[in-house]
Amino acid sequence: MSAFLGLTPSHPSPTLEPPPPYGGTSSQLRPLRHRRPASELPSTYTPYPPDSPCPPNQTMIQGFEWYIPPDFQHWTRLTKIIPTLAQLGITQLWIPPACKASWKTGNGYDIYDLYDLGEFDQKGSRKTKWGSKSELQQLVALGVQYGVSVLFDAVLNHKAAADFKEPVLARRVDPKDRNIVLDEEPSEIEAWTGYDFPGRQGLYSPLRWSARHFKGIDYDDLRKENAIFKFEGKEWSADVDEENGNYDYLMFADIDHSHPEVKRDIFHWTWWLKTQLPQLGGLRLDAIKHYSFSFVRELLGHIDRNVCPPYPSSAPDGSPEKQWFIVGEYWREDSEFLSRYIEYMHHRLYLFDVQLVSNFSRISMASENLLSSTPTPSPSTNIPPTTLPYGSPSTDLRTIFSDSLCLWSPHNTISFITNHDTQPNQPLSTPIAPFFLPLAYSLILLRANAGLPCVFWSDLYGSYGTTTHTTPDSEDSCTPNDTPLPDPQNWKPPICGGQVLPKLMLARRLWAYGTQHDYFDHPHCVGFTRTGHYSQGGGAGVAVVMANWWEHASKRMYVGVEHAGECWTDLLKFVPGEVVIDEEGWGVFPVAARSVAVWVNKEAEGREGVDAFELDTDVYGFNKRQQEQVYESQRGAAAEEEPEDWMVSARGAAAEYLAMTGSD
């Protein structure tokens, strides 16, 4: 594999055509290479010279979670909060798949029709789970007015919920190694691979999909058998991820991107999407490890040449059209591999920092069991050695960025904490201890050169979590029979009551600029400072110190002589008191146990507004409705000798939910 990655002298780095990031015969082989000690990472970094302007920081938000209520109102919900998101410094809004799913309550990853954005009466509804096409267009247009670019989640790997089944010759393959064919001879199966899109009737695209446009499927309707079936005459793409031998097949009906009609239709769809959403900011490409790397590179080239070409647009001033922002979802913890993938794509797309999320999970969960042991004092940590707890190496905060993608390719990395796939009960569930969430967000939001941070919807606005209630299938219901409804009893509030994360986002927008100084010198207490930049936030800076142990701590850190005499306080109000910067630009900054403190000049430009800012997290109207229910129940309890039972039937729960959301 090392030769394919271009890491050995025998394989010089190419100049024009980067080699594919895959290679060798096994994804389990990792090349040996020299790595700097974790204690040296990340290093001091000056993103922009102090005597020249620097642009405002960019911040992305994932504008949904897996358990959003199926009320058809999410586009409207997002439109209402666009001004607030812009105020928080959001520049990119990643929306869920907006195409018609297998059913009206589907999240869109079970995609049915690329060309139905909530316009046609298909799969139980005209709208998608998220809303109508016109509501989506309003969201995109308003976002541009506030400087928030909308990113469309494109699911191009598979199709679901076919309109009819077809007889197909196929062979079963080993699910743990898809290169191993289990059947000596092909047999006929019935595969759901026929797509007529009757609601659309050929509008926008005449292509009718059939078995020839797919490579495989996971169900034989003839024998009612679940397995991975590879269609006769088809081969898995060679340039895909090597997990499971060959990870071309993921789910549903696997699209054959090498088929000329498929390729032409997908390329046409990106052009068509631009015509329907002219102010769209870009794409998030779902599951790109499962389809041909060369196809992805061709698609990116097509977008740059034909969808958003870098030549004067129709704008009144004739200014060049802004390129689409492209981020790909490639779930793999090998950051060096992902860095080579980025190079293969000519650095045209961003990837998510999967390794960093794994580090957050590892350190935070291990920190829950942190025990006292041999003390290891450090020069900048003001803690008596006799009380210094010391846990296993897995709790060492100095390793938080070890092998993360933001160290390999910082300018093409999206750093994040959680997403819809890592939520509880999801296939890639990656738990992070609640106490650690503010620490993690401080690291991705306030540090230099740590990738473009992505805030998760549930961390900012809360989550309904897993669901229990069901609603009957009727004209008045918004979900089909046996489809779970969001259950308010499982409500998970935003982190730290909903007011800490907004302050961190505002701190990034206003003050997280300038030279960075790191103090990653202790296993359980680390810190860093940003000296600020005159062109942003009046030149104010930030000092961040965090601990994952059970003792309070403090660090002496440098913030710059230009801040001498200033009085700094903790923006998050976890630590009381003030820190006065000495004449040489140093201060001693405390932090509470298992916490983070973000110190900022109390007279900094914008500080008064940040301190007074309170985010309205009740985007579902749930709190108001619940207060009304409590009030009514209390009145009823006072009037009745015995209180009513608060439990309601499944039908009653559905009615309550519909009344709460105002759905038809």
C-alpha positions in Angstrom: 0.0 0.0 0.0 2.9 2.4 0.8 4.0 2.4 -2.8 0.5 3.3 -4.0 0.4 6.2 -1.5 3.6 7.6 -2.8 5.4 7.3 0.5 8.5 5.4 -0.6 11.5 6.6 -2.6 10.7 4.0 -5.3 7.5 5.8 -6.1 8.1 9.6 -6.8 5.3 12.0 -6.2 3.5 12.6 -9.5 3.2 16.2 -10.8 0.0 16.2 -12.9 -2.0 13.1 -12.0 -2.0 12.1 -8.3 -2.2 8.4 -7.8 -5.4 6.8 -6.4 -5.3 6.8 -2.5 -6.2 3.1 -2.4 -3.6 0.4 -3.2 -2.1 -3.0 -2.5 -4.4 -5.9 -1.6 -5.6 -5.1 1.9 -6.9 -2.2 3.9 -5.3 -3.7 7.0 -1.7 -2.9 5.8 -0.5 0.6 6.9 2.8 2.0 5.7 5.5 2.8 8.2 6.4 6.5 8.4 8.0 8.9 10.7 5.6 10.8 13.0 6.4 13.7 15.3 5.7 13.1 18.9 2.1 14.0 20.0 3.5 16.4 22.5 4.8 18.5 19.6 1.4 18.7 17.9 -0.2 20.9 17.0 2.6 23.6 16.7 2.4 27.3 16.9 0.8 28.7 13.8 0.2 32.2 12.5 -2.6 32.0 10.0 -2.4 35.6 8.7 0.4 38.2 9.2 -0.6 40.7 11.9 -0.1 43.7 9.5 -2.5 42.5 6.8 -6.3 41.9 7.0 -7.7 38.4 7.5 -11.1 37.2 6.5 -13.8 36.3 9.0 -13.8 32.7 10.3 -16.1 30.3 8.5 -18.3 27.9 10.5 -20.6 25.1 9.2 -23.7 23.7 10.9 -25.4 20.4 10.1 -28.9 21.7 10.0 -30.7 18.4 11.0 -30.4 15.2 13.0 -31.7 11.7 12.5 -34.7 12.2 14.8 -36.2 15.4 13.4 -40.0 15.2 13.6 -41.7 14.1 10.4 -43.9 17.2 10.2 -42.9 18.5 6.7 -41.9 21.8 8.3 -38.1 21.7 8.5 -37.4 24.0 5.6 -39.6 26.5 7.2 -38.0 25.9 10.6 -34.5 26.5 9.1 -35.7 29.6 7.2 -36.9 31.2 10.5 -33.6 30.7 12.2 -31.3 31.9 9.3 -30.8 35.3 10.9 -29.8 33.7 14.2 -27.4 31.3 12.5 -25.8 34.2 10.7 -25.4 36.1 13.9 -23.7 33.1 15.4 -21.2 33.2 12.6 -22.5 30.3 10.5 -21.4 30.5 6.8 -22.4 27.1 5.6 -25.6 25.3 6.3 -25.6 21.6 5.5 -29.2 20.5 4.9 -30.5 16.9 4.7 -31.1 15.1 1.4 -33.8 17.1 -0.2 -34.9 14.5 -2.8 -37.9 12.2 -2.5 -37.2 9.3 -0.2 -38.7 5.8 -0.2 -41.6 7.1 1.9 -42.8 10.6 3.0 -41.2 10.2 6.4 -37.8 9.0 5.1 -34.7 11.1 5.9 -33.6 11.0 2.2 -30.7 8.6 2.5 -33.2 6.0 1.3 -33.4 8.0 -1.9 -36.0 7.3 -4.6 -36.0 10.2 -7.1 -33.2 12.7 -7.6 -35.4 15.0 -9.6 -38.2 15.3 -7.0 -37.4 18.0 -4.5 -40.9 17.9 -2.9 -42.7 18.8 -6.1 -44.5 15.6 -7.2 -47.1 13.3 -5.6 -44.9 10.3 -5.0 -44.3 7.9 -2.1 -47.2 9.1 -0.1 -46.8 12.8 -0.3 -46.0 15.8 -2.5 -43.6 17.2 0.1 -40.5 15.4 1.4 -40.2 14.9 5.1 -38.5 18.3 5.2 -41.0 20.3 3.2 -41.8 21.5 -0.3 -39.6 22.5 -3.2 -40.8 26.1 -3.0 -39.9 26.2 0.7 -36.5 24.9 -0.1 -36.0 27.6 -2.7 -37.0 30.2 -0.1 -34.5 28.8 2.4 -31.6 28.9 -0.1 -32.4 32.4 -1.2 -32.7 33.8 2.3 -29.5 32.1 3.3 -27.6 34.0 0.6 -29.0 37.3 1.9 -27.6 36.6 5.3 -24.3 35.2 4.1 -25.2 31.6 4.8 -24.4 29.2 2.0 -26.6 26.1 1.7 -25.0 22.8 1.0 -27.2 20.1 -0.6 -26.7 16.5 0.7 -26.4 14.4 -2.5 -27.1 10.7 -2.3 -25.6 9.2 -5.5 -24.6 5.7 -4.4 -27.9 3.8 -4.5 -31.7 3.9 -5.0 -34.5 2.6 -2.9 -38.2 1.8 -3.1 -38.4 0.8 -6.8 -41.7 1.0 -8.6 -41.5 -2.6 -9.9 -39.4 -5.7 -9.7 -37.5 -7.4 -12.5 -36.0 -10.9 -13.1 -32.2 -10.7 -12.9 -29.4 -13.3 -13.1 -27.2 -12.8 -10.0 -24.8 -14.6 -7.7 -24.5 -14.2 -3.9 -21.2 -12.8 -2.6 -19.6 -13.1 0.9 -20.7 -10.0 2.9 -17.3 -10.0 4.7 -15.4 -10.2 1.4 -17.4 -9.1 -1.6 -14.7 -10.4 -3.9 -15.6 -14.0 -3.0 -18.6 -15.3 -5.1 -20.5 -17.9 -3.2 -22.5 -19.4 -6.1 -20.8 -21.3 -8.9 -23.6 -20.5 -11.3 -25.9 -17.5 -11.5 -29.6 -18.0 -10.6 -32.6 -15.9 -11.4 -33.8 -13.6 -8.7 -36.6 -11.0 -8.5 -35.0 -7.6 -7.8 -36.7 -4.3 -7.1 -34.8 -2.3 -9.8 -37.5 -0.8 -11.9 -38.1 3.0 -11.6 -40.8 4.8 -13.7 -41.3 7.8 -11.4 -45.1 7.9 -12.3 -45.6 11.1 -10.4 -43.0 13.0 -12.4 -43.9 11.5 -15.8 -40.5 12.1 -17.4 -40.3 15.8 -16.5 -36.7 17.0 -16.0 -35.2 13.6 -17.0 -36.5 10.9 -19.3 -34.4 8.1 -17.9 -36.3 5.1 -16.6 -34.1 3.1 -14.4 -33.9 -0.7 -14.7 -31.6 -3.6 -13.7 -29.0 -2.6 -16.3 -28.3 0.6 -14.3 -27.3 -1.3 -11.2 -24.6 -3.7 -10.0 -26.3 -5.5 -7.2 -29.0 -5.6 -4.5 -29.6 -7.0 -1.1 -33.0 -8.8 -1.4 -34.4 -11.5 -3.6 -38.2 -11.1 -3.7 -38.6 -14.5 -5.3 -37.1 -16.5 -2.4 -37.7 -13.8 0.2 -33.9 -13.9 0.9 -31.6 -11.3 2.3 -28.1 -11.4 0.9 -25.7 -9.4 -1.3 -26.5 -10.3 -4.9 -24.1 -9.2 -7.7 -25.8 -9.1 -11.0 -24.4 -11.3 -13.8 -22.2 -9.3 -16.2 -21.5 -6.6 -13.6 -18.3 -6.1 -11.6 -17.7 -4.1 -8.4 -15.6 -0.9 -9.1 -11.9 -1.5 -8.5 -11.2 2.0 -7.1 -13.4 1.9 -4.0 -12.6 1.4 -0.3 -11.0 -2.0 0.5 -13.1 -2.7 3.6 -14.9 -6.0 3.2 -12.6 -6.8 0.4 -14.4 -4.3 -1.9 -16.9 -1.9 -0.4 -18.7 -0.9 -3.6 -21.9 -2.3 -2.3 -23.5 -0.5 0.6 -27.3 -0.9 0.5 -30.5 -1.0 -1.6 -30.0 -1.1 -5.4 -26.3 -0.3 -6.0 -25.9 2.2 -8.8 -23.5 1.3 -11.7 -21.7 4.6 -12.2 -19.8 3.2 -15.2 -23.0 2.8 -17.2 -23.1 5.7 -19.8 -26.8 6.5 -19.2 -26.2 6.7 -15.4 -23.2 8.9 -15.7 -25.0 11.2 -18.2 -28.0 11.4 -15.9 -26.1 12.2 -12.7 -24.0 14.8 -14.5 -27.2 16.3 -15.9 -28.7 16.3 -12.4 -26.0 18.5 -11.0 -26.6 21.0 -13.8 -30.3 20.8 -13.3 -30.0 21.3 -9.6 -28.2 24.6 -10.2 -31.1 25.7 -12.4 -33.6 24.9 -9.7 -31.6 26.4 -6.8 -29.5 29.1 -8.5 -28.0 30.3 -5.3 -27.0 26.9 -3.9 -23.6 27.0 -2.3 -22.4 23.4 -2.9 -22.8 19.7 -2.2 -22.2 17.2 0.5 -21.4 13.9 -1.3 -22.8 11.0 0.7 -20.9 7.6 1.1 -18.1 8.3 -1.4 -16.1 5.4 -0.2 -18.6 3.1 -1.9 -18.4 4.4 -5.5 -15.6 4.8 -8.0 -12.9 7.3 -7.0 -12.4 8.2 -10.7 -16.1 8.8 -11.1 -16.0 11.3 -8.2 -13.0 13.1 -9.8 -14.9 13.3 -13.1 -18.0 14.6 -11.4 -16.0 17.3 -9.7 -14.4 18.3 -13.0 -17.9 18.4 -14.6 -19.2 20.7 -11.9 -16.3 23.1 -12.2 -16.6 23.2 -16.0 -20.3 23.1 -16.6 -22.2 23.9 -13.4 -20.1 26.6 -11.7 -17.5 27.5 -14.2 -14.8 30.0 -13.2 -15.6 32.6 -15.8 -17.9 35.7 -15.6 -21.4 34.9 -14.6 -24.6 36.7 -15.3 -24.1 38.9 -12.3 -24.5 42.7 -13.1 -20.9 43.3 -12.4 -19.7 40.3 -14.4 -17.9 38.9 -11.4 -16.7 35.2 -11.6 -19.2 32.8 -10.3 -18.3 31.3 -7.0 -17.3 27.6 -7.1 -19.5 25.1 -5.3 -18.2 24.1 -1.9 -17.8 20.3 -2.0 -17.5 18.1 1.1 -17.4 14.3 0.9 -18.3 11.7 3.5 -15.6 9.1 3.6 -15.8 7.3 7.0 -12.3 6.0 7.6 -9.9 6.7 10.5 -6.7 6.5 8.4 -6.0 10.2 8.0 -3.0 9.6 5.8 -5.2 7.7 3.3 -7.8 10.5 3.4 -5.1 13.0 2.7 -4.0 11.1 -0.3 -7.7 10.9 -1.4 -7.8 14.7 -1.2 -4.7 15.0 -3.3 -6.2 12.6 -5.9 -9.2 14.9 -6.1 -6.8 17.8 -6.8 -7.7 19.3 -3.4 -11.1 20.1 -4.7 -13.1 18.8 -1.8 -13.2 18.7 1.9 -13.4 15.5 4.0 -14.6 15.0 7.6 -12.0 14.4 10.3 -13.1 10.9 11.4 -10.0 10.2 13.5 -10.5 13.4 15.5 -14.0 12.2 16.5 -12.6 8.8 17.5 -10.0 10.6 19.6 -12.7 12.7 21.3 -14.7 9.5 22.1 -11.6 7.6 23.4 -10.3 10.3 25.7 -13.7 11.4 27.0 -15.0 8.0 27.8 -11.8 6.9 29.4 -11.7 10.1 31.5 -14.9 8.9 33.2 -12.8 6.4 35.0 -9.8 8.6 35.6 -8.0 7.4 38.8 -5.3 9.0 40.9 -1.8 7.6 40.5 1.8 8.7 40.2 1.9 12.6 39.9 3.5 14.1 36.8 3.9 17.9 37.3 4.4 20.3 34.4 6.0 23.7 34.5 2.9 25.7 33.4 0.3 23.8 35.5 -0.2 25.3 38.9 -1.2 22.1 40.8 0.4 20.6 43.9 2.1 17.3 42.8 0.7 15.4 45.7 -2.9 15.9 44.4 -2.3 15.4 40.7 -4.4 12.6 39.4 -3.0 10.5 36.6 -4.9 8.1 34.5 -4.1 5.7 31.6 -2.5 7.0 28.4 -5.9 6.8 26.8 -7.0 9.9 28.8 -4.0 12.0 27.7 -5.2 15.3 26.3 -1.9 15.9 24.6 -2.9 13.2 22.1 -6.2 14.7 21.2 -5.1 15.6 17.7 -3.0 12.4 17.1 -3.2 11.4 13.5 -6.2 13.6 12.9 -6.9 14.7 9.3 -6.5 18.4 10.3 -2.8 17.7 10.8 -2.5 16.1 7.4 -4.7 18.4 5.3 -5.9 21.3 7.5 -7.2 23.3 4.5 -9.4 20.5 3.3 -10.8 19.2 6.6 -14.2 19.5 8.2 -13.8 19.0 12.0 -16.9 17.9 13.9 -18.0 16.4 17.2 -21.2 14.5 16.3 -23.4 13.9 13.3 -26.5 12.0 12.4 -24.6 8.8 11.8 -22.8 8.9 15.2 -25.9 9.6 17.3 -27.2 6.9 19.7 -28.7 3.8 18.0 -27.1 4.7 14.7 -24.7 2.4 12.8 -21.6 4.6 13.5 -22.6 5.6 17.0 -19.6 7.2 18.7 -20.3 8.2 22.3 -18.7 11.3 23.7 -19.0 12.0 27.4 -21.3 14.9 28.0 -18.8 16.8 30.2 -16.3 16.7 27.3 -18.5 18.3 24.6 -17.7 21.9 25.6 -14.0 21.0 25.6 -14.2 19.4 22.1 -16.1 22.4 20.7 -13.6 24.8 22.1 -10.8 22.8 20.3 -12.5 22.8 16.9 -14.0 26.3 17.1 -11.2 28.4 18.6 -8.0 26.8 17.4 -6.1 27.9 14.3 -5.5 25.4 11.5 -7.9 22.8 12.9 -10.1 22.5 9.9 -13.4 24.1 9.2 -15.6 23.3 12.2 -19.1 21.9 11.9 -21.6 22.3 14.7 -24.3 19.6 15.1 -28.0 20.5 15.2 -28.8 18.6 18.4 -25.9 20.1 20.3 -27.3 23.5 19.6 -31.1 22.9 19.5 -31.6 19.6 21.2 -32.9 16.2 20.0 -36.0 14.1 20.2 -33.8 11.1 20.5 -35.2 7.6 19.9 -38.9 7.3 19.3 -41.7 5.2 20.8 -45.2 6.4 19.8 -46.8 5.3 16.6 -49.6 6.8 14.6 -52.3 5.1 12.5 -52.1 5.5 8.7 -54.9 7.9 7.8 -55.6 11.0 5.8 -54.8 13.2 8.9 -51.6 11.5 9.9 -48.2 12.6 8.8 -46.6 9.1 9.0 -47.7 5.7 7.8 -48.8 2.8 10.0 -46.2 1.7 12.5 -43.9 4.7 11.8 -42.5 6.0 15.1 -43.2 9.6 16.1 -40.9 11.7 18.1 -41.5 11.2 21.8 -41.1 14.3 24.0 -40.4 12.0 26.9 -37.0 11.2 25.2 -36.1 14.8 24.7 -32.4 15.5 24.9 -31.6 19.1 25.6 -28.8 21.0 23.9 -25.4 20.8 25.6 -25.0 22.8 28.8 -28.6 24.1 28.6 -28.1 25.6 25.2 -26.1 28.8 26.1 -22.5 27.6 26.2 -22.1 26.5 22.5 -23.6 29.8 21.2 -21.0 31.7 23.1 -18.2 29.5 21.8 -19.5 30.2 18.2 -19.6 33.9 18.9 -16.1 33.8 20.3 -14.9 32.2 17.1 -16.6 34.8 15.0 -15.2 37.7 16.9 -11.9 36.9 18.6 -10.4 33.6 17.5 -7.7 35.1 15.3 -4.0 35.7 15.2 -1.0 33.8 16.4 -1.6 30.7 18.4 0.5 29.6 21.4 0.1 26.0 22.6 0.5 24.6 26.1 0.0 20.9 25.5 2.4 20.0 28.3 0.3 18.0 30.8 -1.7 14.8 30.3 -4.9 16.2 31.9 -4.7 19.9 31.6 -3.9 21.7 28.3 -4.4 25.2 26.9 -3.8 27.6 24.1 -4.1 31.3 23.3 -4.9 33.4 20.2 -3.4 36.8 20.3 -6.1 38.4 18.1 -6.0 40.4 14.9 -6.6 44.1 14.5 -9.0 43.5 11.6 -11.4 41.3 13.7 -13.1 42.0 17.0 -11.0 45.0 17.7 -7.9 42.9 18.1 -9.1 41.0 21.1 -7.8 37.5 21.7 -8.8 34.4 23.7 -7.1 32.1 26.2 -8.5 28.6 26.5 -7.6 26.1 29.2 -9.3 22.8 29.8 -9.0 19.8 32.2 -10.4 16.3 32.1 -9.6 15.3 35.7 -11.3 15.9 39.0 -9.2 18.8 40.2 -9.3 22.5 39.4 -6.1 23.8 37.7 -4.5 26.9 36.2 -2.0 27.6 33.4 0.4 30.5 32.9 0.0 31.4 29.2 1.1 34.2 26.9 -1.5 36.3 25.1 0.7 39.2 23.8 2.2 42.4 25.1 -0.5 44.3 23.3 -2.9 43.0 25.9 -0.9 44.1 28.9 -3.0 45.6 31.7 -6.3 44.2 30.3 -8.7 42.4 32.7 -10.0 39.1 31.3 -12.9 37.0 32.5 -14.3 33.6 31.7 -16.8 33.9 28.8 -18.6 30.7 29.9 -18.8 31.8 33.5 -17.6 28.4 34.7 -14.8 30.1 36.6 -15.4 33.3 38.7 -12.9 36.1 39.1 -10.6 38.1 36.8 -7.1 37.6 35.3 -5.0 40.7 34.8 -2.5 40.4 32.0 1.0 41.5 33.1 3.3 43.9 31.3 5.0 41.1 29.4 1.7 39.7 28.1 1.3 36.7 30.4 -1.6 35.6 32.6 -2.4 32.8 34.9 -5.8 31.3 33.8 -7.8 28.9 36.0 -10.1 26.2 35.0 -12.6 24.1 36.9 -12.5 20.3 37.2 -13.6 18.4 34.1 -14.3 21.7 32.3 -13.1 24.4 30.0 -12.6 28.1 30.5 -12.5 30.7 27.7 -10.9 33.9 28.9 -11.5 37.1 27.0 -10.9 40.8 27.8 -14.1 42.0 29.6 -13.9 45.2 27.6 -13.4 43.4 24.2 -15.3 44.7 21.2 -18.6 42.8 21.1 -18.2 41.3 24.6 -21.2 43.0 26.1 -23.4 41.6 23.3 -22.0 38.1 23.7 -22.5 38.1 27.5 -26.2 39.2 27.0 -26.9 36.8 24.1 -29.4 34.1 24.8 -30.3 31.5 22.1 -33.9 30.6 21.7 -33.6 26.8 21.4 -37.3 26.1 21.3 -37.4 25.7 17.5 -40.2 23.1 17.8 -42.5 25.1 20.0 -42.2 22.2 22.4 -41.6 24.2 25.6 -44.5 26.5 25.1 -46.8 23.6 24.4 -45.5 21.6 27.4 -46.1 24.6 29.7 -49.7 24.9 28.5 -50.2 21.2 29.2 -48.8 21.4 32.7 -51.0 24.5 33.4 -54.1 22.7 32.1 -53.3 19.5 34.1 -52.8 21.5 37.3 -56.2 23.2 36.8 -57.8 19.8 36.2 -56.1 18.3 39.3 -57.4 21.1 41.5 -61.0 20.7 40.1 -61.1 16.9 40.4 -60.8 14.8 43.5 -58.4 12.4 41.7 -56.0 13.6 39.0 -56.2 12.2 35.6 -53.7 9.7 34.3 -51.1 11.5 32.2 -50.6 8.5 29.9 -52.4 8.7 26.6 -53.0 6.2 23.8 -50.9 6.0 20.7 -53.6 7.7 18.7 -53.8 10.4 21.3 -50.1 10.9 21.2 -50.2 11.4 17.5 -52.9 13.9 17.8 -51.0 15.8 20.5 -47.9 15.9 18.3 -49.8 17.2 15.3 -51.5 19.8 17.4 -48.1 20.8 18.9 -46.4 21.2 15.5 -49.4 22.7 13.7 -49.3 20.1 11.0 -52.3 19.5 8.8 
